[in-house]
Amino acid sequence: MTDLRPAARAPLLGLGFVALLLGVAGGLARLGLAVPAVGAGIAWHGALMASAFFGTLIALERAVAIARRWAYLAPASSGLGGIFLLAGYPRTAFALLVAGSAVFLAASAWIWARHKALHTALLAMGAFALLCANLVLLSGRPVESAVLFWIAFLSLTIGGERLELSRLSPVPRFARGAFGGASVLLLSSALAALWAYRPGVRASGLLLVLMAVWLVRYDIAARTVRAGGLARYIALCLLAGYAWLAFGGVLLATGSAFDNGRALWDAALHAILLGFVFSMVFGHAPVILPSVLRVPLPYSPALYAPLVLLHASLALRIAGDLGLGVPARELGGAGNALAIAAFILTAVAQALRGAPPRLRAPSRDS
């Protein structure tokens, strides 16, 4: 047997969720809220969320896809990197994150070599972007130098997955080629920003806007939003995420994130990395969780509650960044954290509800 059993995958997912929990707490502390948070969670908030949490989560999904034990070294190393970062050993942590993303890239290349297609190439490019981000951290450069690579990693990964599904709908060949070209340029702009930061950020912002427009136009979600049940829920998650991607891209492309202080930088990054990325997580979880852990996650309208809270609180946070003031930013940030917690609790409740009777906790009457 070359693959890991679902029960053996759960601890790897747990490592990622430790990074998520303490990374979110660190983010709230950075906003000025009085929450218990370790110093590393505050100082390395971005690395914990992007490299440790998403690096572990997506690498685990990729390892399950290829069903090779060696591929699980990627989520294991990335997850341990988050633990070492929280423990106060950043150099060791960054070395582990680099190792994890290198294996993740190898797994992605393994998929591309066996199924050469545009979407598998984009997935490999996303993995390469994560490796670049972690190498930047290991080199001692400022965290800001890794941000565009994190954005490229997540955007290319999501874009590749959506491009794969676009095969179910008629997408002109030139449109698929245009999306691939924009993806290559997005990764190139992140690399260029290492030497010319502001032009690289502006170019990345413009490309993100173009990718968001493409996704709204050609993603199957534009049609499944008219369906019902789970299909409609996923489509609404995706379309709302694309709107935030475009908004964040506009802030980066116009230079607003530079010209008006750190507040608009916060707005641009969280529009993309929270509004876009976590909306994708909320939408894809009912599909991904059963495939990774073999745990059913039945659809329920209750899933809409954390989704609405996520977008409403993010809008309030960004309104604070745009001028409404610090209280709105803090309240919106607290709402963001609450939305993520509410989604996790809702997903766990639905998973328990959908689990076979033998896996459920016995009732008091039994």
Buried (B, 14 or more C-beta within 10 A) or exposed (E): EEBBEBEEBBEBBEBBBBBBBBBBBBBBBBBEBEBEBBEBBBBBBBBBBBBBBBBBBBBBBBBBBBEBEEBBBBBBBBBBBBBBBBEEBBEBBBBBBBBBBBBBBBBBBBBBEEEEBBBBBBBBBBBBBBBBBBBBBBEEEEBBBBBBBBBBBBBBBBBBBBBBEBEEEEBEEEBBEBBBEBBBBBBBBBBBBBEEBEEBBBBBBBBBBBBBBBBBEBBBBBEBBEEEEBBBBBBBBBBBBBBBBBBBBBBBBBBBBBEBEEBBBBBBBBBBBBBBBBBBBBBBBBEBBBEBBEBBBEBBEEBBBBBEBBBBBBBBBBBBBBEBEEEBBBBBBBBBBBBBBBBBEBBEEBBEEBBEEEEEEEEEEE
